[in-house]
Amino acid sequence: MNHSSMKRTVLILGTLVTTAALAQAADTATKRLITIQGGPRGDLRKGPLTFNGSASAPVKATVSTLNIQAAQAVMSAPAGTQLIDAKGKRNADFTGSVLVTRGRLTAKGDKLAYSELTGQGVMTGTPSATFVPSNKEDGDAVNIQATQMSLDVDNNVSTSTGNVSLTNGTQTGKADKLVFDEDKELAQMTGTPSLTRAAKGSQKELVMSGTEVRARTKEKTLYVKGNVRLVQGSTTTTGDAVYYDDKKNVAYVVGNAVSVDSKSKVTLRAPASGYLEQRTDLARVRVLNSAYKIPADQFKLRGEQ
């Protein structure tokens, strides 16, 4: 291939990539457009437009896969722009008994502010959300409470911040921030996160903490990393990371793993090449002199490499 042919090939490839990127951007912008049902009050050209509903007949709206209900909705344009020219940049503010549904997720709050420009719907006023399993055999519902909850219409992901609480069966998580992927049924908690598995049967309460906690809510498995600490009864186990399987009642602690029993005064240390196995149902910790690799790939969020 001569120099001219190569230049033409590169130009064609560049054009194809640009065209694909523009098409994807246009598709994203279209998905973000919101439709509010009913006859509004206001200037149809300049805006804002106010939609009023009632308890028995709320205002209804749709955007992508989100369905929204509220007592009132106000659609407006950015400052200096007429509403008729603001398609793709409009804002919609919902107030009064806001209800949002998407697939198996239901969220409630006092207010919801949606932006077509960002594709984010931000819910405030003691928001809460419930994500139900596809069937009863798949486990427990996930319940989330926070100060603020943001729903992304580009994907099935929500981000909750401020005094976040996540409950999944006997597991309760606390954090400053929670990212929940509805498709993967995967939660990421950061900002001094902790997760407590309630006492059950002869098993004592188990509290796990670290820099970051990730939970597969359907499988009931956890991946905690960064200054990990497990406390159960008189036993405190620390390390760099832990993989915990709630269904099998076992935790594998790796990286500088140490377990101390304050009652028996026994201290167990894993060698550099090994790890600690903690059976939470038997209140037993074992030192194993072999490598254990945490299946971290199972806990990757959307877009993570």
N, C-alpha and C positions, 0 to 999 in steps of 0.2 A: 504494500500500500504506500503510494507516494504522499508527500507532505500535504498537498492540497486535499487529497481524499481523507487523510486523517483529520484535517481541520473541519471538513464538512461533517464527518462522523461525530466529532466532538460537539459541533454546533447543533446537530440533530438531537443528540442525547441530551444536551443542555436544554433544548427547547421542550423535549418530552418531559423532563423532570420538572421544569417550570410549569408546564401545562397541567401536570398531575397535581402539583402543589396548589395551583390556583383552583383547580376543580375541588380538591379536598377542602380548601378554605371556604369556597362558596357553599359546599354541602354543609359544613359546620355552621356557617352563618344562617342558612335556611332552617336547620334544626333548632336554632336558638330563638326563632321568631315565636312570639306568644300570641295566642288567640283567646280573647275574653268574650264569653257569650252574653247576650242581652243588649238592651238599648241604653246607652250611656247618656249622661247629662254633660254638657260642655261644648266647647268649640271644636268641631270635627277637624278643622284645618290646623288650628294653633294648639289645641289642647289646653289644659289636661282634660281627660275624660273620666267621669266618676260613674262607677257601676254599683248600684245598691241592691242588696239582697235581704233576706230575712232568715230566721232560724229554720223555717220550714222550706224555704226556697233560696239557698245560698247562691252567691255569685260563683260561676264555674269558669275555669280556664284550663287550657292545655298548652304545654310546650314540650316538644320531643316526647319522651315517655312519661313525663310528669303530668298528673292530674291534680288540679288545685281547686279548693272550695274555701270561701270566706264570706263574712258578712258584707264586706265592702272591698272594692278594688279601684285604684286610681292609676290610669296610664298617663305618663308624661314624657316629654322630650327633654334632652339636655338644654341647658340655658343657651339662649340665642338661636335655637333651632325650632322650627315649626314641627308639630307632631306628624303632619302629612309627609314631611321630608326626612323623618327620623327613623324609618324602618331599619331595624338592625341595631339601633342605638337607643331604643326606647326603654323606659323603666316602668315597672308595674309594682305597686305597693298594695299588699293585701293586709287587711286588719279584721280582727274579730273572729275568734274560733276558726283559725286557719287549719285546714286539713290537706295534707299532701300525700298522694299515693303513687307508687311506682313499683310494679311487679309485686313482690312479697314485702315491700317496705311501706309502712304507714307512719307519717310524721305529723305531730301536732304542735301548735304554738300560738302566740297572740298576734305575731306579725311576720310577714314574709316580704322581703324586698328582692325583686328579681330584675336583673340587668341583661338585656339582649346582647350587649357588647361583650360581657364576660361569660355569659352562660351560667351564672351562679345565682342561686336563690338562697338568700340568707335569712334564716328563721331566728327570731328572738322572742323573749317573753316566756321563759321557762319551757323551752322546746323539749320534746321527747319523741323517740322513734322506736318502732317495733319491727323487727325483721323476723318473719316466721319461716320455719323449714318447709321444704316442698311437700313433705308428708310427715306424719307423726313419728314414723320410724327413724327419721333423720335427726332426731334430737330435740333440743329445746329452742325456744324463741330467744332472740337477742333483743334486749331492751337497753336503750341508750337515753341518758339525760345529760344536759349540758346548759351552759349559759347562752351559747350560740351554736347554730347548726347550719352548715352550708351544703347545699345540694348541687352537684355538678350535672348539668344536662348533657354534657358531651360524653359522659360515661356514667356508669352506675356506682359512683363513689360519693360518700358524704364525709365531711370534715367537721368534727365537733370540738369546741374549745371552751375552757372555763369550767372548773369543777365537774369534769366529765365522770360519769358513772356508766359502766357497762355490766349488765347481768346476763349470764348465760347458764341456766340451770343452777348448779351449786357454785358456780364461779362468779365472782364479782370483781371487776377491775376499776381502779381509780387512776386518773391521769389529768394532766393539763390539756392534752390534745389527743384526739382519737381520729384516725382515718379508717373508714370501713368500706371495703370493697364487697358490694353485694353479689357480684358474679363469682368471686373466689371464696366468699364467706370468710374473709380474712380481716382481722382487726390489727392495727398498729397503734400502740399507746406510747406516748413520750411525755416528758416533763414530770419527773419524779413519779413514774408509774409503779403501781403495785397490783397484784392479783391475789385474791383470797379464795381458796377452795374451802367451803364450809365443812365442818365436821360431819362425818357420816358413819353410822355404825360404830365400830371400835376405833375408827380413824380420827385423830385429832385434827383440828383446823390447821391448814397449811397456808402460809403467807409467803409469796414470792415477790421480789422487787429487783430492779436493775435500772440501767439507763434507758432501756427500751424493751417493751413487751410486745410480742406478736402472738396472736391466737387464731387458730383455725377453729371456728366456732362449731362447725359440723362434726369434725373429727375429735374435738376436745383435746387438741395438742397445743403446746405452748413452746415458744422459743424466746428466752430471756437472755439478754446480753448486756455486758458492762456492769462491773461491780455487783454481780449477782449475789442474792442472799435468800436462802430458804429457811424458814423457821416453822418447826412443827414440834409442839410440846417442848421438851428440854433440849432438842437437837437444833443446832444452827449450822447450816452448811453454806459455804461461800465459794465463789469461783469467778471465772471470766464469762462463762456462758452456761446455760442449762437447757436441755430439751426435756419436756415433761409430757407424759401421756396419761391423761386423767382416767381413761378407760382401763389402762393396764396398771395404774397406781405406781408408776415408776418414773424417777427423774435421773437423768444422766448429767453430771456436772463435770465440766472440762475447764482446763486452764487454771493452775494454782488452786486446785480444789482442796478444801479443808473442811472437815466436819467435827464439831465439838458438842459433846453431850454434857451439859452443865450439871446433870444429876449424877452420872457415873464418873465424871471427870475424864472420860476417854476422848482422845483426839486422834482422828484419822486423816492422813495426808496422802493424796494421790501422787505417784511419781510423775516426773515430767512427761513420760511416755504413756501415762495411764489416765484414769478418770475415776470418779466415785459414782456408784450406783446406789440410789436411795429409794427403798421400797416404802412408800407412804402408807401402805396398808399393814405392813409388818413392823413399822418403826425400826427399820434395819438399814444400816449403811455398810456397803462393801467397797474395798479398794480393789480395783482391777488394773493389772499391769499390761494393758494393751490399748491401742488407739481407738477412740470413738469419734466418728465424724457426725456432727449434727446435720440433719437433712435441711439445711438452710434454704435450699432452692424451693422447698414447699411453701416457704413463708415470704416469697418475693411479691412485692406489690406490683401493680400494673405499671409497665414501663421500666422496671428495674432490671439491670443486667446481672 
